[in-house]
Amino acid sequence: MVLLSVTLLRSRTCALFVHLTRKVQVRPQAGPAQTRTQCGSSQTSCHRTTHSVHFRPAPAAAPVFFCGHAKPVCFQIQVKPKTTLSLQPGPVLKQCRDHLHTSAPRRALPAPLLWMVLKPLQKLIAIILGRSIRKWWTSLPDNRRQLMREWTWQHRWHLAAGTGVAMVIIALLLLTHLDESPLTGRTRLLVFSRDNYMELAALTSKMYLEEFAELLVPVTDPRHQAVELLVQHLAKSNKDIPEVSDITWSIHVVQSPNINAFVLPNGKVFMFTGMLDAVADVHQLTVVLGHEMAHAILAHSAEQASLSHVVDLLSLILLTAVWAVCPRDSLAVLGQWVQNKLTELMFSRPYSRKLEAEADQVGLQLAAKACADVRAGPVFWQQMEVIGQLNGEPVLPEWLSTHPSHKNRVNQLDRLIPQALDLRESCVCPALPATDPRVVFSKSVRVLLDQEKGRPEGANMPHSLAAPLAQTLLPASPKLAQANKGSIPVKISETDVLMLRGTDHDARCTTPADKRP
C-alpha cells in the first residue's frame, strides 16, 4: 500500500509539473551508467503558459528532460533563474518507468448527423407525452377537471407572461445564430457551423462513392477530363472568392441517364452523364456547374438543415398538443400528417425555392467570370421545359415543388443577364457572337413543335433534346453526334474550355462591390 501511494503521488506530481499536449515524463539528468528513469523532481516546479514552460528552480537545480513515449525523442531543459525556458532536443531515452497517461482522443459525431439520428426520437417522445397527457386528463373525475379549468383561468396572465418570456428567450437564442451569406450579404439563420457540416459532408461523400462505385466513369475518360477541366477553370476564375479558393474540388462522373448534378459542401462534384447529354455546349454546362458550386460556397445545405432543425423543435410543441387534444389515436395520426404537410408547404419548400433562386444568381456570376456565354443559361432551362412537355411529364404547381418552375427560372435569369454581361466584360473575356442564343432557341422550338405535330401518337420525344437542337441553336457550339449511336458522345473537350478564356487564360477577375448580386 505504501509503494502504491508513493507511485500515485509521484504520478500526480508529474501531472502538476507538466501540461503538454503530448504524453510526456520528467526525469533528472542521468549519468552514463543510469538505465532507468525516475519521474518528477522535488527541486523543480512549473506552470503552463500559452507558448512556453516557465520554471522556478530551487538552488542547484539539475537539467530536466521531457520524454514522449509516442516517439523515442526527449527534450532537455536547462533550468536558469528568472528565465523563460524553451524545449531543445536531448538524448534518447531507452526505458521509462512512470508515465503520464492522457485520455485517448475521441471524435464526437457531427452535430447535423446527431440531429438526424435524434429527430425521430424527439417526435416519438412528443407523441408519448401528448398521449400520456390525454390519458391522464380523461382519467380525471369531472370535479377535478373543473378545478383545473378554474385554476388555469385564474392564472391565465401568469401563464401568458411565462409563454412570452419563453418566446423572448427563443428569439434571443435565434438572434445569436444569425449569419451573413457570402457574396449576397443576406442575413440567415445558421445553427450548424460550417466545420461541423464539413464532417457530415465527408461521411456523405463516402456514402455516395460506395453507392456509385460501379457506375463511376474512369478518370481517363474524356467526359471526366472535360468536366474536371471545366470545374478547375471555374475555380481558378473565381479564386478571389475565399469560399471558392478554400475548397479542394474533386470530380466524379456517374454513368446514369438521370439529368442531375450536385456538389457537396466539401467540394465533391458528382456529374451524371444524363446531364452531359442534356446540355448543348460548354456554356450551358458552365452555368449548370456554377449553380451547383454556388450551393456549396453559400453553405445552403447547412442553412436549410438549420431552418429544418428550428422548425422541427418548435413543431414538437404542436405535435404534443395534437396528440393531447385529439380524442382518438387515428385522429391524432391524421392531425400529425396535416401538420407535416403544412410545415413543408409553409416553410421547407418555399425556403428551398429561395435558395435555388439564390444559387441561380450566384452561379450566373461564377459563369460570367469564367467567360461563359451567360445567355445560354436561360436556354438550358427552356430546353428542360420543352423536354418535359414533349415527353408528357406532369407539371406540378410551383408551390408544391422544392425548385422554381422552369418558366420563373428563365424569367429570373433573363433579368440577371445584363448584369452578368457587364461582369463578363469587366473580366476582359473574348467577345460574344452577335447572335443571341435565346432568340435562336425560340425560332428552333417553333420548328420542332411543328414537326412534333406530324409524329404518330404515342411516340415520345427522345430523352435528349439538346442533340437535335445544337446544330441549329448555337452556331459556336461543337458538332454533336446523335445520342442513340451506342456510346455517349463527348460534347465538351479541353479546347472548348480553353476557348472560354481565349488567349488570356491567367487573367484575374475580381467582382466589384457594386456588381455583386
C-alpha positions as semicolon CSV with decimal commas, in nm:
position;residue;x (nm);y (nm);z (nm)
1;M;0,000;0,000;0,000
2;V;0,283;0,241;0,081
3;L;0,450;0,166;-0,253
4;L;0,121;0,221;-0,434
5;S;0,065;0,553;-0,255
6;V;0,414;0,673;-0,342
7;T;0,361;0,579;-0,706
8;L;0,028;0,762;-0,726
9;L;0,172;1,068;-0,553
10;R;0,465;1,071;-0,790
11;S;0,237;1,048;-1,095
12;R;0,015;1,331;-0,967
13;T;0,324;1,545;-0,904
14;C;0,430;1,493;-1,264
15;A;0,084;1,592;-1,385
16;L;0,102;1,918;-1,190
17;F;0,451;1,995;-1,315
18;V;0,392;1,943;-1,685
19;H;0,087;2,026;-1,901
20;L;0,175;1,936;-2,256
21;T;-0,038;1,811;-2,543
22;R;0,179;1,500;-2,585
23;K;0,232;1,223;-2,333
24;V;0,548;1,320;-2,151
25;Q;0,750;1,225;-1,846
26;V;1,013;1,407;-1,641
27;R;1,346;1,277;-1,517
28;P;1,665;1,427;-1,381
29;Q;1,977;1,402;-1,594
30;A;2,118;1,053;-1,580
31;G;2,480;0,954;-1,561
32;P;2,649;0,720;-1,805
33;A;2,557;0,409;-1,605
34;Q;2,198;0,505;-1,538
35;T;1,949;0,293;-1,731
36;R;1,616;0,362;-1,560
37;T;1,423;0,686;-1,521
38;Q;1,264;0,845;-1,219
39;C;0,962;1,062;-1,281
40;G;0,947;1,401;-1,115
41;S;1,191;1,622;-0,931
42;S;1,144;1,768;-0,587
43;Q;1,365;2,063;-0,682
44;T;1,159;2,184;-0,976
45;S;0,811;2,328;-1,011
46;C;0,641;2,459;-1,322
47;H;0,324;2,605;-1,460
48;R;0,173;2,625;-1,808
49;T;0,159;2,928;-2,035
50;T;0,039;2,966;-2,387
51;H;0,361;2,907;-2,578
52;S;0,633;2,815;-2,328
53;V;0,702;2,649;-1,993
54;H;0,830;2,863;-1,704
55;F;1,035;2,702;-1,428
56;R;1,112;2,838;-1,084
57;P;1,412;2,624;-0,987
58;A;1,536;2,565;-0,637
59;P;1,907;2,614;-0,570
60;A;2,140;2,381;-0,756
61;A;1,867;2,257;-0,990
62;A;1,966;1,994;-1,239
63;P;1,864;1,984;-1,604
64;V;1,522;1,832;-1,662
65;F;1,429;1,606;-1,951
66;F;1,086;1,555;-2,108
67;C;1,037;1,221;-2,277
68;G;0,747;1,145;-2,508
69;H;0,677;0,776;-2,537
70;A;0,480;0,809;-2,862
71;K;0,823;0,853;-3,030
72;P;1,171;0,794;-2,884
73;V;1,252;1,167;-2,851
74;C;1,340;1,365;-2,540
75;F;1,366;1,738;-2,480
76;Q;1,627;1,877;-2,245
77;I;1,557;2,190;-2,045
78;Q;1,838;2,381;-1,879
79;V;1,693;2,550;-1,572
80;K;1,814;2,905;-1,512
81;P;1,678;3,152;-1,260
82;K;1,416;3,401;-1,383
83;T;1,435;3,276;-1,739
84;T;1,167;3,159;-1,980
85;L;1,285;2,819;-2,095
86;S;1,244;2,655;-2,432
87;L;1,248;2,294;-2,542
88;Q;1,560;2,158;-2,713
89;P;1,634;1,808;-2,845
90;G;1,807;1,592;-2,591
91;P;1,939;1,236;-2,574
92;V;1,705;0,949;-2,649
93;L;1,577;0,753;-2,353
94;K;1,576;0,377;-2,377
95;Q;1,344;0,299;-2,087
96;C;1,087;0,490;-1,884
97;R;0,915;0,364;-1,574
98;D;0,647;0,614;-1,474
99;H;0,423;0,760;-1,742
100;L;0,171;1,039;-1,762
101;H;-0,139;0,895;-1,924
102;T;-0,396;1,106;-2,103
103;S;-0,733;1,004;-2,240
104;A;-0,736;0,880;-2,596
105;P;-0,884;1,139;-2,834
106;R;-1,241;1,064;-2,935
107;R;-1,417;1,248;-3,215
108;A;-1,778;1,335;-3,150
109;L;-2,043;1,281;-3,413
110;P;-2,108;1,583;-3,636
111;A;-2,391;1,794;-3,498
112;P;-2,609;1,763;-3,812
113;L;-2,569;1,385;-3,810
114;L;-2,652;1,369;-3,440
115;W;-2,961;1,579;-3,503
116;M;-3,071;1,347;-3,786
117;V;-3,036;1,049;-3,553
118;L;-3,227;1,214;-3,267
119;K;-3,500;1,364;-3,485
120;P;-3,726;1,054;-3,490
121;L;-3,667;1,004;-3,117
122;Q;-3,779;1,360;-3,044
123;K;-4,105;1,305;-3,232
124;L;-4,161;0,977;-3,052
125;I;-4,115;1,146;-2,715
126;A;-4,359;1,423;-2,814
127;I;-4,618;1,164;-2,921
128;I;-4,581;0,966;-2,599
129;L;-4,602;1,283;-2,389
130;G;-4,913;1,409;-2,569
131;R;-5,083;1,072;-2,546
132;S;-4,999;1,046;-2,175
133;I;-5,150;1,390;-2,113
134;R;-5,468;1,284;-2,291
135;K;-5,490;0,960;-2,089
136;W;-5,431;1,150;-1,766
137;W;-5,697;1,409;-1,848
138;T;-5,961;1,154;-1,944
139;S;-5,897;0,960;-1,624
140;L;-5,971;1,263;-1,403
141;P;-6,318;1,291;-1,245
142;D;-6,541;1,577;-1,356
143;N;-6,486;1,787;-1,042
144;R;-6,109;1,770;-1,079
145;R;-6,134;1,880;-1,440
146;Q;-6,349;2,174;-1,339
147;L;-6,094;2,274;-1,073
148;M;-5,814;2,255;-1,331
149;R;-6,008;2,479;-1,569
150;E;-6,076;2,733;-1,295
151;W;-5,712;2,732;-1,185
152;T;-5,598;2,787;-1,544
153;W;-5,838;3,077;-1,588
154;Q;-5,730;3,241;-1,264
155;H;-5,362;3,218;-1,360
156;R;-5,408;3,299;-1,726
157;W;-5,197;3,615;-1,706
158;H;-4,914;3,435;-1,533
159;L;-4,923;3,162;-1,796
160;A;-4,929;3,422;-2,074
161;A;-4,633;3,602;-1,918
162;G;-4,439;3,278;-1,892
163;T;-4,514;3,200;-2,256
164;G;-4,398;3,547;-2,356
165;V;-4,073;3,510;-2,163
166;A;-4,011;3,175;-2,327
167;M;-4,069;3,325;-2,671
168;V;-3,828;3,610;-2,596
169;I;-3,561;3,362;-2,486
170;I;-3,608;3,159;-2,803
171;A;-3,588;3,475;-3,013
172;L;-3,265;3,579;-2,840
173;L;-3,115;3,235;-2,899
174;L;-3,204;3,258;-3,267
175;L;-3,054;3,606;-3,293
176;T;-2,723;3,477;-3,163
177;H;-2,708;3,233;-3,458
178;L;-2,767;3,485;-3,735
179;D;-2,506;3,486;-4,009
180;E;-2,436;3,682;-4,327
181;S;-2,437;3,488;-4,651
182;P;-2,119;3,535;-4,857
183;L;-2,148;3,723;-5,189
184;T;-2,515;3,813;-5,140
185;G;-2,493;3,961;-4,789
186;R;-2,829;3,810;-4,696
187;T;-2,895;3,761;-4,325
188;R;-2,974;3,399;-4,246
189;L;-3,008;3,157;-3,957
190;L;-2,715;2,916;-3,924
191;V;-2,738;2,681;-3,627
192;F;-2,477;2,435;-3,753
193;S;-2,126;2,562;-3,811
194;R;-1,953;2,514;-4,144
195;D;-1,688;2,291;-3,984
196;N;-1,949;2,055;-3,840
197;Y;-2,123;2,031;-4,174
198;M;-1,793;1,960;-4,348
199;E;-1,759;1,650;-4,131
200;L;-2,106;1,538;-4,235
201;A;-2,022;1,611;-4,598
202;A;-1,718;1,383;-4,573
203;L;-1,940;1,100;-4,449
204;T;-2,197;1,172;-4,719
205;S;-1,936;1,171;-4,995
206;K;-1,809;0,831;-4,879
207;M;-2,166;0,701;-4,890
208;Y;-2,216;0,828;-5,245
209;L;-1,882;0,688;-5,360
210;E;-1,985;0,347;-5,227
211;E;-2,328;0,375;-5,390
212;F;-2,188;0,476;-5,731
213;A;-1,874;0,263;-5,710
214;E;-1,968;0,051;-6,013
215;L;-2,105;0,346;-6,213
216;L;-1,814;0,590;-6,188
217;V;-1,658;0,684;-6,520
218;P;-1,278;0,629;-6,523
219;V;-1,063;0,938;-6,477
220;T;-0,910;0,869;-6,818
221;D;-1,249;0,902;-6,986
222;P;-1,273;1,220;-7,199
223;R;-1,602;1,311;-7,030
224;H;-1,441;1,303;-6,686
225;Q;-1,142;1,504;-6,808
226;A;-1,365;1,765;-6,970
227;V;-1,578;1,813;-6,657
228;E;-1,270;1,824;-6,436
229;L;-1,106;2,084;-6,659
230;L;-1,420;2,296;-6,655
231;V;-1,457;2,279;-6,275
232;Q;-1,093;2,377;-6,226
233;H;-1,140;2,661;-6,474
234;L;-1,441;2,787;-6,278
235;A;-1,248;2,763;-5,950
236;K;-0,944;2,944;-6,095
237;S;-1,158;3,221;-6,246
238;N;-1,327;3,282;-5,910
239;K;-1,028;3,236;-5,680
240;D;-1,075;3,590;-5,546
241;I;-1,374;3,448;-5,353
242;P;-1,239;3,287;-5,031
243;E;-1,518;3,028;-5,023
244;V;-1,403;2,905;-5,365
245;S;-1,027;2,909;-5,310
246;D;-1,054;2,737;-4,970
247;I;-1,221;2,426;-5,116
248;T;-1,039;2,143;-5,291
249;W;-1,266;2,049;-5,580
250;S;-1,279;1,688;-5,696
251;I;-1,492;1,544;-5,976
252;H;-1,684;1,217;-6,009
253;V;-1,878;1,141;-6,327
254;V;-2,156;0,884;-6,280
255;Q;-2,281;0,671;-6,570
256;S;-2,656;0,731;-6,537
257;P;-2,930;0,867;-6,768
258;N;-3,061;1,093;-6,491
259;I;-3,035;1,463;-6,574
260;N;-2,873;1,556;-6,246
261;A;-2,562;1,705;-6,090
262;F;-2,480;1,812;-5,735
263;V;-2,185;1,941;-5,533
264;L;-2,132;1,858;-5,166
265;P;-2,009;2,126;-4,921
266;N;-1,659;1,973;-4,919
267;G;-1,617;2,025;-5,295
268;K;-1,709;1,676;-5,420
269;V;-1,871;1,725;-5,761
270;F;-2,100;1,448;-5,888
271;M;-2,196;1,483;-6,254
272;F;-2,435;1,237;-6,419
273;T;-2,386;1,152;-6,785
274;G;-2,753;1,230;-6,841
275;M;-2,673;1,593;-6,767
276;L;-2,387;1,584;-7,019
277;D;-2,643;1,466;-7,275
278;A;-2,892;1,737;-7,183
279;V;-2,659;2,036;-7,223
280;A;-2,595;2,167;-7,572
281;D;-2,246;2,306;-7,524
282;V;-1,978;2,414;-7,279
283;H;-2,158;2,739;-7,194
284;Q;-2,468;2,565;-7,065
285;L;-2,261;2,317;-6,867
286;T;-2,064;2,607;-6,714
287;V;-2,386;2,771;-6,595
288;V;-2,509;2,440;-6,450
289;L;-2,180;2,378;-6,268
290;G;-2,177;2,737;-6,145
291;H;-2,523;2,685;-5,998
292;E;-2,418;2,367;-5,816
293;M;-2,091;2,519;-5,693
294;A;-2,288;2,818;-5,563
295;H;-2,484;2,583;-5,337
296;A;-2,155;2,466;-5,186
297;I;-1,985;2,803;-5,136
298;L;-2,303;2,956;-4,991
299;A;-2,343;2,662;-4,747
300;H;-2,705;2,616;-4,848
301;S;-2,721;2,263;-4,709
302;A;-2,619;2,384;-4,362
303;E;-2,864;2,673;-4,386
304;Q;-3,154;2,452;-4,490
305;A;-3,073;2,200;-4,217
306;S;-3,065;2,483;-3,961
307;L;-3,410;2,602;-4,060
308;S;-3,542;2,246;-4,055
309;H;-3,391;2,192;-3,711
310;V;-3,554;2,501;-3,562
311;V;-3,889;2,431;-3,727
312;D;-3,885;2,071;-3,605
313;L;-3,810;2,176;-3,248
314;L;-4,093;2,429;-3,249
315;S;-4,331;2,183;-3,414
316;L;-4,273;1,938;-3,130
317;I;-4,492;2,162;-2,915
318;L;-4,770;2,147;-3,174
319;L;-4,723;1,773;-3,216
320;T;-4,760;1,720;-2,841
321;A;-5,075;1,934;-2,842
322;V;-5,222;1,736;-3,134
323;W;-5,182;1,404;-2,954
324;A;-5,310;1,554;-2,629
325;V;-5,623;1,715;-2,776
326;C;-5,736;1,454;-3,030
327;P;-5,974;1,207;-2,861
328;R;-5,851;0,905;-3,060
329;D;-5,516;0,789;-3,194
330;S;-5,647;0,773;-3,551
331;L;-5,742;1,141;-3,542
332;A;-5,404;1,223;-3,387
333;V;-5,224;1,045;-3,672
334;L;-5,432;1,242;-3,924
335;G;-5,356;1,565;-3,740
336;Q;-4,983;1,482;-3,742
337;W;-4,993;1,421;-4,119
338;V;-5,167;1,755;-4,174
339;Q;-4,910;1,928;-3,955
340;N;-4,620;1,778;-4,154
341;K;-4,772;1,884;-4,487
342;L;-4,841;2,238;-4,364
343;T;-4,483;2,264;-4,237
344;E;-4,349;2,158;-4,576
345;L;-4,573;2,391;-4,773
346;M;-4,525;2,691;-4,545
347;F;-4,156;2,663;-4,455
348;S;-3,944;2,392;-4,618
349;R;-4,043;2,416;-4,983
350;P;-4,064;2,797;-5,010
351;Y;-3,724;2,826;-4,843
352;S;-3,579;2,564;-5,078
353;R;-3,706;2,762;-5,379
354;K;-3,547;3,073;-5,235
355;L;-3,209;2,900;-5,204
356;E;-3,237;2,768;-5,561
357;A;-3,303;3,119;-5,691
358;E;-3,002;3,249;-5,498
359;A;-2,785;2,970;-5,642
360;D;-2,900;3,068;-5,992
361;Q;-2,799;3,425;-5,920
362;V;-2,454;3,347;-5,782
363;G;-2,395;3,065;-6,031
364;L;-2,452;3,305;-6,320
365;Q;-2,191;3,534;-6,165
366;L;-1,939;3,248;-6,139
367;A;-2,003;3,153;-6,502
368;A;-1,964;3,513;-6,618
369;K;-1,624;3,541;-6,451
370;A;-1,528;3,216;-6,626
371;C;-1,608;3,390;-6,958
372;A;-1,902;3,165;-7,045
373;D;-2,184;3,291;-7,261
374;V;-2,431;3,350;-6,979
375;R;-2,712;3,393;-7,232
376;A;-2,707;3,013;-7,263
377;G;-2,832;2,979;-6,903
378;P;-3,198;3,063;-6,975
379;V;-3,180;2,849;-7,289
380;F;-3,091;2,541;-7,085
381;W;-3,399;2,576;-6,864
382;Q;-3,614;2,640;-7,170
383;Q;-3,480;2,312;-7,309
384;M;-3,576;2,134;-6,986
385;E;-3,927;2,280;-7,009
386;V;-3,973;2,168;-7,369
387;I;-3,839;1,820;-7,291
388;G;-4,094;1,783;-7,012
389;Q;-4,380;1,899;-7,230
390;L;-4,294;1,675;-7,523
391;N;-4,241;1,369;-7,301
392;G;-4,572;1,424;-7,126
393;E;-4,423;1,476;-6,781
394;P;-4,673;1,613;-6,526
395;V;-4,618;1,976;-6,435
396;L;-4,665;2,049;-6,066
397;P;-4,758;2,394;-5,939
398;E;-4,455;2,580;-5,813
399;W;-4,587;2,599;-5,457
400;L;-4,578;2,219;-5,441
401;S;-4,217;2,194;-5,565
402;T;-3,880;2,244;-5,398
403;H;-3,748;2,419;-5,714
404;P;-3,876;2,718;-5,906
405;S;-4,069;2,641;-6,221
406;H;-3,874;2,645;-6,545
407;K;-4,068;2,949;-6,663
408;N;-3,994;3,154;-6,349
409;R;-3,633;3,040;-6,361
410;V;-3,596;3,163;-6,717
411;N;-3,755;3,496;-6,629
412;Q;-3,522;3,547;-6,332
413;L;-3,212;3,463;-6,536
414;D;-3,322;3,696;-6,814
415;R;-3,338;3,979;-6,560
416;L;-2,985;3,897;-6,441
417;I;-2,828;3,862;-6,787
418;P;-2,741;4,235;-6,835
419;Q;-2,559;4,249;-6,502
420;A;-2,378;3,922;-6,577
421;L;-2,271;4,050;-6,922
422;D;-2,126;4,364;-6,762
423;L;-1,932;4,149;-6,516
424;R;-1,808;3,927;-6,800
425;E;-1,691;4,233;-6,994
426;S;-1,503;4,363;-6,690
427;C;-1,310;4,034;-6,680
428;V;-1,164;4,102;-7,028
429;C;-1,326;3,795;-7,179
430;P;-1,342;3,715;-7,552
431;A;-1,623;3,887;-7,739
432;L;-1,953;3,703;-7,771
433;P;-2,119;3,629;-8,106
434;A;-2,380;3,879;-8,211
435;T;-2,645;3,609;-8,237
436;D;-2,838;3,576;-7,912
437;P;-2,894;3,203;-7,837
438;R;-3,223;3,283;-7,671
439;V;-3,365;3,424;-7,992
440;V;-3,232;3,133;-8,196
441;F;-3,380;2,885;-7,949
442;S;-3,727;3,035;-7,972
443;K;-3,724;3,004;-8,351
444;S;-3,586;2,648;-8,335
445;V;-3,853;2,537;-8,089
446;R;-4,129;2,657;-8,317
447;V;-3,988;2,446;-8,598
448;L;-3,952;2,137;-8,377
449;L;-4,303;2,175;-8,237
450;D;-4,441;2,192;-8,589
451;Q;-4,256;1,870;-8,669
452;E;-4,383;1,711;-8,349
453;K;-4,744;1,762;-8,456
454;G;-4,686;1,529;-8,751
455;R;-4,544;1,244;-8,541
456;P;-4,767;0,941;-8,469
457;E;-4,947;0,936;-8,138
458;G;-4,775;0,755;-7,851
459;A;-4,422;0,821;-7,984
460;N;-4,236;1,011;-7,715
461;M;-3,969;1,269;-7,773
462;P;-3,611;1,135;-7,739
463;H;-3,454;1,168;-7,397
464;S;-3,215;1,444;-7,503
465;L;-3,345;1,744;-7,689
466;A;-3,004;1,909;-7,687
467;A;-2,855;1,694;-7,963
468;P;-3,102;1,785;-8,243
469;L;-3,108;2,148;-8,129
470;A;-2,735;2,203;-8,104
471;Q;-2,664;2,223;-8,477
472;T;-2,922;2,499;-8,527
473;L;-2,929;2,659;-8,183
474;L;-2,573;2,775;-8,111
475;P;-2,351;2,826;-8,414
476;A;-2,043;2,840;-8,193
477;S;-2,120;2,504;-8,031
478;P;-1,922;2,193;-8,128
479;K;-2,091;1,949;-8,363
480;L;-2,286;1,694;-8,167
481;A;-2,333;1,332;-8,261
482;Q;-2,670;1,168;-8,227
483;A;-2,736;1,034;-7,876
484;N;-2,865;0,699;-7,997
485;K;-2,547;0,558;-8,158
486;G;-2,428;0,327;-7,882
487;S;-2,174;0,530;-7,690
488;I;-2,242;0,872;-7,545
489;P;-2,070;1,144;-7,748
490;V;-1,812;1,370;-7,590
491;K;-1,960;1,715;-7,639
492;I;-1,709;1,919;-7,441
493;S;-1,335;1,895;-7,493
494;E;-1,032;2,071;-7,349
495;T;-1,031;2,304;-7,648
496;D;-1,387;2,416;-7,572
497;V;-1,295;2,505;-7,215
498;L;-0,983;2,692;-7,319
499;M;-1,186;2,890;-7,572
500;L;-1,379;3,044;-7,281
501;R;-1,064;3,238;-7,195
502;G;-0,925;3,279;-7,543
503;T;-0,555;3,362;-7,516
504;D;-0,580;3,522;-7,171
505;H;-0,608;3,206;-6,958
506;D;-0,443;3,354;-6,648
507;A;-0,636;3,679;-6,635
508;R;-0,753;3,762;-6,287
509;C;-1,102;3,893;-6,239
510;T;-1,249;4,032;-5,920
511;T;-1,608;4,125;-5,865
512;P;-1,658;4,494;-5,776
513;A;-1,877;4,561;-5,477
514;D;-2,143;4,728;-5,688
515;K;-2,163;4,426;-5,920
516;R;-2,219;4,164;-5,654
517;P;-2,567;4,015;-5,665
